[in-house]
Amino acid sequence: MASPLTIHELPEGLRRPVLIMAFAGWNDASEAATAAMRYLANAWSAEKFATIDPEEFYHFGLSRPYVRFKAGSSTEREIIWPATEFSVTHAPELRRDVVVGLAIEPHLKWRAYCGLVLEVARRCQVSLVLTLGALLAEVAHTKPVRLVGGASDPELAAMLGIRPTRYEGPTGIVGVLNTFCREHGMPTASLWANVPHYISGT
């Protein structure tokens, strides 16, 4: 059986790359994390190099594909599926290269899914997996954004200025991915932005 992971062209000569991932859905209050990820990908001119096929990991009644007209056509349509996409940037203003991962939180087979993300990280010789998240909180939009999170290395947590969270309870794919990577020897960190609870949209 073919792997759901397709690497179109493996990036070469990467400078101590970091994988940054964000997921739409439960981990993404007001789309803050995915909007930040898209902004970075555009600002750094990231180029797509790999995808994870959605067939095994999504319930399409919950994350529906959408239809659009093909470029240059007013009659022919195409289906856009909720695939996970990985892009890479070689921005000269950065001291390290960045692999950008963007997806909707999957519904099924989270451990298998995380294994594919880890495979991308290892094949790109990533030195750190950084996840972004956003949560609704009792904060005001007029104040600086408060960050919480964690890191597998206490020194890294201090460098990022992360205030450790004491949260216990249900978790999303971000929490599962961080734990999965840490258990398989990949350094991880997670940054969560506190979003004002009264913001219902982007």
Summary of the structure (lengths in Angstrom):
residues: 202
radius of gyration: 17.3
end to end distance: 39.6
largest distance: 56.2
contacts: 594
relative contact order: 0.22
helix: 23%
strand: 32%
